[in-house]
Amino acid sequence: MDPLQIGTVSVIAIVLLIYLGVYIPIALGVVSFVSIWLMRDNFDLAMNLLKIAVSDSVMEYTFATVPLFTFMGLIVSKAGMGSDIYEVMNSAFRRVKGGIGMATVGANAVFAAVTGSSIASASVFATVAVPQMLKLNYNPRFAVGVVAGSSVLGMIIPPSAMLIIYSLVAEQSVGDMFLAGIVPGLLLAAAYIGAIAFAGRFTPSFVGGVDMPDEEPLSLAEMLGKTLPLVLLVLLVLGGIYTGWLTPVEAGAAGATMGLLIAIVRKRMTLQTFWEALIETGHITAAILFLITAASIYSRMLGLAGVPNMLGDVMSQHQLSIATIMTIYVLLMLFLGTLLDTASIILIVVPLFLPLIEPLGLSPVWFGIVTVVGAEIGLLTPPLGISCFVIKTTLNDERITLKDVFLGALPFAFVMLIVLILLIRFPALSIGILG
């Protein structure tokens, strides 16, 4: 086989191995390494490219954002700040039909701005919001669907682990990716709230629920006390990056420190919790490090095989428009989303399509936002739907099946698709903030 055939077969092999259960970085790394060896018939070259992949990816200074933002998110999660912001949002939306669902979306949006993790959001709000919605006789599918749908905000609203992974793979500024994710994340949150209002008005049986009991709403002082710490944390991190006072790495360090101080002052941090956060940060960082290394050698393998050039030639010959290319790209991500997790999709498709996007004069930052939103839809779709599995496992309620979670999440996946189309059609929604 010539290098192009080897490269094409290797991409298919990677997808099949991941689907069969092989650990993602191992599938990426091993297949790419062997492919380079076969293409050049040179074991030493494959080893050298592996060494370069390590030094050029995870040993970069910007990679320090991963453990810092991960630690900040874990501290905030373990300190119970998610339940605080939920109480505030619930008090604000208490008189609106489906208001508790809107409160969950709003709380998830704020929580996402300091955790950057869909899994953390799904876990926290599955235990905080779902039981209360069931208590008020909301439709169980709506209850779990709201939590599943809004949990994806953690991967879009910065700081986001997926935006960091994309920036490292695509060699883009982490700060630019964070800023570009603000408007799309808020747009998606607003679209969710609008969809819930629409469902409450026209399909009340899907929403269900009864009027909330006549409890005293939170006072302004109580709301400020519960939200101010998170707001200050968001302003420190994103404000520091936007104004140029802090680099993304420095913002991550400042945010982690401030989050820890807030947890200590509010007496929600013990030595055991602190140690658990450190250990979990190490595990997550090591996993992402392995992923980035494997993705780097995968990109080099594709370049040696000429796969991106082949795709470019095919699209040139058929004179495909940008709209057609993006349609193919989105459909590919939606298909892979039924089989793979978000990180895997990003690592596989970005090295294939980014070389096609840049010559067209399109922004790699905009392309990154489109990629993350498109890949995130996979968190809500069967059979993999990681957020749905997390919610089912966290709830451990026999009344709610995995089927209920997926069916409840389906309308929110559709809303995500509409927002994705808007982001593709109007790039200024994501990159306009960059000036």
N, C-alpha and C positions, 0 to 999 in steps of 0.2 A: 504493500500500500504506500502511496505517496503521503507526504506530510499532511496535506489537506484532508485526506481520507482518515488518517490516524487522528487528527484533531477533531473531526466531526464525530467519529466513533467514540472518542474519549468523552466528549460532552454527553452523549447518550448513556455511556457507561456510568458516568458520575451520577446522573439522575436516577438510573436504575438501582445503583448501589445504595443511594440514600433512601430510596423507596423501600428497599429490602431491609433497611434497618442499620446499615453501616454508619458509624459516627461520621458526621458531615465533613469535618476537617480531614479525617483519614481518607474518605472517598475522594475528596478534592486533591489532597496532597499526593497520595499514592498513584492514582490514575495519571495525574499530570506529570509526576516524576518519571513514571514508566513510559509515558507517551514521548517525552523529550528524549529519553534514552533511545527509544526505537527510531524516532525521526532522524536523529543525528548519529545513531550508532556509537554513542560516546557517553560512557557512564560518568566520567569526570566532569563533563559539561553539565550533566543533570545535577551532580552534587554541587557544583559551583553556583548554578542558578538557584538551588535551594538555599545556599548560604546567603546569596544576595537578597533573596526573598525575605529572609529573617532580618537582615540588617537594614533593608530599605523600608520595612513596614513597621513592625512592632517596636523597633529600637528608636523610632523617631520621637522627638520631644512631644509632639501633639498627642501621642498615644497615652500620655499621662492623664488625659481627660477621662479615659475610661474608668480607671479605679476611683478617681476623685468624685465623679458624678454618680457612679454606682454606690459609693459609700454614703454620699449625701442622701440619695434616694432611700437607701435602706434605713438610715437613721430616722428620717422623716416618717417612714412607714412604721417602724417599730415603736416610735414615740407616740403613736396614736393620733397623729395630726389629721389623718384622713377622716376619722370619725368626727373631729371637730368641725372641719369645713362642711361635712355633710349635714350636721345639725344646723349650721347657719343657712345653708341653701334650702334645707327642708322648711325652715321657718319662713323664708322669703317666698316660697312657692306654695305654701300650705293651703291656700284658698283657690288654687287653680286646678281644673280637671286634669288629672294626670300629673299634678304638680310634684308629687314625690319622685316621679320618673325624671322630670325636668331638673329637680334638685340633685338627683344622682348624676346627671350629665354635667351640670354646673360644678358639682364637687369634684368630679373626675377631671374636668378641665383644669381646675386649680391645682389639684393633687398631681396631675401630670406635669405641671410646670416645675415640680421639684423632685419628682421621682424618675421620670423618663422611662418607666417600665409598664407595659400593658399587663404583664403577669401580676405585678404588685397591685395594680389598680383592680384587676379582676378579683384577686384574693381578698383585698380589704373590703370592697363594696359588696361582695357576695355575702359576707358575714354581717355587714352593717345595714345595707339597704334592702336586700331581698326579704329577710324575716319581717321587717316592718311593713313592706308592701303586701306580703301574704297575710299579715295580721289585719290589714285594712281591706282584705278581700279583693286585692288586685289579681288579675289573670296571672297565674304562675309563669306562663310563657312570656308575657310582657315584662314581668319582674326580672327574670333572668336575661331576657333579650336586651333590656336597657343597660344592665350591668356589662354584658358582653360587648354591646355596641360602643358604649362610652369608654370602655377600657382601652380601646385602640388609640384613644387620644394620648395615652402615655408614650406612644412611639412616634407621634407627630409633633405635639407641642414640645418645644425644647425645654430642658436638655433631654435629648433622646438618644438611646443607645444605637438605634438604627441609623439615625442621621450621622452619628460618629463613625459607624462602620462604613457607610457610603462615602463619607468624606475621606476616609483613609484609603478605600479601594479606588476611588475616582481622583484622588489627590486634589481635593478641594478644601477650602478653608472651613474648619469646624465652626468658627464664628459666623461665617456667611450662611452656612446650612442652618444654624440655630435661628438666625434672624429670619430666614426665608420660611421657616416652619411656623412662625407665629400666626400669620393671617390664615393660612390653610387650616391650622388647628382650631382657631376660633371660628372659622367658617363652618367646619364640620360640626363643632359643638352647637352652633346656632341652627344648623340644618337638622340636627337630632331633636333639638327643642321644638322646632317648627313641625317636625314629623309627629312628635308626641302630641302637640296641640291639635294637629290635623286628625290624628287617630282618635283622640278624645272627643272630637266634635263629630266625626263621621262614622267611626267604627268603635263606639263605646264598649262593645262586647269584648273586643280584643284587649282594651285597657283594663276594664273592670274598675273595682275600687269603690269605696264609700267615702263620705266626708270625713276628714280628719277630726278626731275628738277636740272639743273646745279646750285646748290648752293655751296657756299664756305664751305668746310668741317671745322669742328672745329679745331682750332689750338691746338698744344700740351699743351699750357698754359691753354686754356679753358677746355680741357679734364681733366687735372690734377685738376683744380679748382672744377670741378663737381664730380670727382670720389674720390679724396684724402680723404675727410671726411668719406665716407663710407668705404674705404679701411682701414683707421686708426681704425675705429670702429670695423671692422672685426678682425683686427690684435690684438686689445686690448682684445676682448672677447675670440676668439678661441686661439690666441697666449698665453694669460694668462692661459687658462685651460691646453693647451698642454704642456707648459713649467713647469707647477706646481706652478707658481707664484700666481695664483688665484684659489680658489675653484669655482665651478659653480655658487654658490650664490654670491660670491664676484665679479665674472665676470659679472653677471647680474646687480649688483648694479653699477659697474664701467661703463658698457655699457649704462645703463639708464642715468647716470649722464653725460657721454660724449655726448650722443645723444641730451640731453636737451641743453647742452652748445653750440653744433654745431648749433642747431635750433635758439638759441638766438643770437649768433654771426652773423648768416646769416639773421637775422631779419625776420624769418619765424615762430615765435612763439608768440602768444598773450596770454593774461590771459585767454581768453575764450577757445582758443585751448588747453591750458594747463589743464584747468578744465575739458574739454570734455575728454581728454586723461586719466585723473585720474578717472573719473566716469566710463568710458568704461573699464578701467583696473579692477576696482572693480567688475563690472558685469561679466566679463570674468573669473576672479579669483574665484568668488563665484560659478559660474557654474561648473568650473573644480573641485573645492573643493567638491561640492555635488557629482559629478561623481566619484571621487576617493573614497569617503566614501562608496557610493553604491557598487562600484566594490570590495571593501575590504570585505564587508559582503557577497557579492555574492561568492567570492573565498572561504570563510569559509563555506558557505552552500554547495558548491560543494565538499569540503573536507569531511564534515560530511556525505554527501550522498554517497561518494565513487565513484562519477562519473569518475574522472581521473583514478582511479584504474581499473574501469570497462573498460575504453577505452584501458588502458595498457594491460589488460588481453586479450582483443579481438585481439589486434595487435600482441601479443605474440603467441596466438593460431594459427593465420593465417600466422605467420612468415613474417610480412610485412617489406619490406626494407625501408631504410630512404627515398629513392626516391619516393616510393609509399605513405608513410606518408605525405611527403611534397606536393605531388600531391593532395592528399585529402584535405590537409590544404589550399592550394591555391584555389582549386575549391570551398571550403566552403566560403573563403573570397570573391571570385568573386561573388558568389551567394548572400551573405549578402550585398555586395556592391550595389546591385540593390535595396535594401530595406532600408539600414541603413547608417548613417554617419560613418566617420572614427573612431571617439572616441568610438562609440557604438560597432563597430566590434572588436576593440582592447580589450575593457572591457569584451566582451563575450567570444572570442576565446582564449585569452592568458591564463586565469586560467584553461581552458580545456586542452590545448595542451602543455603548458610549463612543467608540471610534466612528460610528455612523452618524451620531448626533452632532458632534463638534464641527465637522466640515460643512454642515448645513447652517452654521451660524447660530445654533440654538444654545441656550445657557446650560452648562452642566449642573448648575445649582438648581435651576428649574427642573431639569431632568431627574435630579435626585429626589426632589419633593414628590414628583409624579411617581417615581419608582417606589418610594416608601409607602405612599398612600395606596398604590395598586397592590403592593405586596401585603399590606396590612389587611386587605379584604380577606386574605387567606386565613386570618385568625378567627374568622366567623363562619367559614365554610367547611362542610364535611369533606373527607373523613378526618382530616387532621385537626382543624380548628382549635388551636392550643388554648385560647381564652375560654372557649366553651368547655373544654375538658377541665381546666383549672376551676371554673365556677362549679361544675358538677362535683368535682372532688372536694372542694372546700365546703360546699353546702352539706353534702352527705345526707340528703333528704330523699327518702324513698318516694315521696309524692312527685318529685321532679326527675324526669328521665333525661338522658343525654339528648334524646330526640326533641324533648321540650325546649332544651337550651338552644339547639341548632335552629329549630323553627322560630323561636322567639328572636334570635339574632338575625334571621334572614332579612326582615324589613330594613334593619340598620345597615346590613351589607349593601342593600340596594341604594340607600341614601349615600353611602360612601362612594358608590359607583357614579352617582350623579355629581357629587362634589369633585370626583376625579376628572370627569369630563369637563367640568367648568375650569379646573386648574389647567387642563391641557389647552382648552380653547382660549383662556385668558391668562397667559404667563405672568402678567403684572400682579396677579393675586399673590404670587409667591415671591417674585424677585423685585417687585415694585418698591418694597421697603429698603432694598439695598441701594436705591438711588440710581 
